[in-house]
Amino acid sequence: MGATGSRGEWRKAVDLVQTEVLRAFRFTLDPTRAQQEDLLRHAGAARWAFNHALGMKIAAHQQWRDQVQALVDSGPPVPAAALPPVLGPRPTDLVGTAGLAERFSGEPLPPGG
């Protein structure tokens, strides 16, 4: 294909460059009895290590949750009047959702609201 080649030849050349060849190989282990025992021992040790680390992580997370709950139970460190207002629509501001607004506020909406 030269510089004056047709468009079809150019496309064929591009397709050849972009072609991928995928090969897969499958291997099968055939360990001896001693190797099987070693593999099982290593797998058991890995499982124990994972479960031990997971237990430590769960304990740390529970400790963190307990600390957060203690802070929530103690209340805010500043008066509620000093807190910034919560941004976003109030349930009564939502158009066409009277039942939803009642569920949020616990009070029925005034007529026409």
KOLZAMAR-741742 format. One record per residue (C-alpha): x, z, y; residue in three letters. Coordinates in steps of 0.2 Angstrom, whole numbers, padded with zeros to 4 digits, always signed. Example, Ala and Ser with C-alpha at 12.3 -4.5 7.8 and 13.67 -1.06 7.14 Angstrom:
BEGIN
+0062+0039-0022ALA+0068+0036-0005SER
//
This chain:
BEGIN
+0000+0000+0000MET+0008-0005+0016GLY+0004-0002+0034ALA-0009-0017+0033THR-0018-0010+0018GLY-0037-0009+0017SER-0047+0006+0021ARG-0052+0008+0002GLY-0033+0008-0003GLU-0030+0022+0010TRP-0044+0032+0003ARG-0038+0030-0015LYS-0021+0037-0009ALA-0029+0052+0000VAL-0039+0056-0016ASP-0023+0056-0027LEU-0014+0068-0015VAL-0029+0080-0015GLN-0032+0080-0033THR-0029+0097-0041GLU-0025+0099-0060VAL-0030+0116-0066LEU-0023+0122-0083ARG-0028+0138-0092ALA-0019+0147-0106PHE-0026+0160-0118ARG-0015+0172-0126PHE-0019+0185-0139THR-0010+0201-0142LEU-0006+0205-0160ASP+0002+0222-0159PRO+0009+0232-0173THR+0001+0249-0178ARG+0015+0258-0168ALA+0012+0246-0153GLN-0007+0249-0154GLN-0004+0268-0153GLU+0007+0266-0138ASP-0006+0255-0129LEU-0020+0267-0133LEU-0009+0282-0127ARG-0005+0272-0110HIS-0024+0268-0108ALA-0029+0286-0111GLY-0016+0292-0098ALA-0022+0279-0085ALA-0040+0284-0088ARG-0035+0303-0086TRP-0025+0299-0070ALA-0040+0289-0063PHE-0052+0303-0067ASN-0041+0316-0060HIS-0039+0307-0043ALA-0057+0303-0042LEU-0061+0321-0045GLY-0049+0326-0030MET-0057+0313-0019LYS-0075+0319-0023ILE-0070+0337-0020ALA-0062+0332-0003ALA-0077+0322+0002HIS-0089+0337-0002GLN-0078+0348+0008GLN-0079+0336+0023TRP-0098+0336+0021ARG-0099+0354+0021ASP-0088+0355+0037GLN-0100+0342+0045VAL-0115+0352+0040GLN-0108+0368+0047ALA-0105+0359+0063LEU-0123+0352+0063VAL-0130+0369+0059ASP-0121+0377+0073SER-0129+0365+0086GLY-0121+0355+0100PRO-0108+0364+0110PRO-0116+0359+0127VAL-0134+0361+0133PRO-0146+0347+0128ALA-0149+0343+0146ALA-0131+0339+0148ALA-0131+0326+0134LEU-0133+0308+0139PRO-0150+0300+0136PRO-0152+0290+0120VAL-0153+0272+0123LEU-0165+0260+0115GLY-0184+0258+0114PRO-0196+0273+0111ARG-0209+0270+0097PRO-0222+0269+0111THR-0213+0255+0119ASP-0215+0244+0104LEU-0228+0231+0106VAL-0241+0229+0093GLY-0235+0243+0082THR-0247+0257+0086ALA-0247+0264+0068GLY-0228+0264+0069LEU-0228+0273+0085ALA-0240+0287+0079GLU-0229+0289+0064ARG-0214+0292+0075PHE-0222+0304+0087SER-0234+0312+0076GLY-0248+0310+0089GLU-0261+0297+0091PRO-0259+0284+0105LEU-0270+0284+0120PRO-0284+0271+0119PRO-0276+0254+0124GLY-0259+0260+0120GLY
//
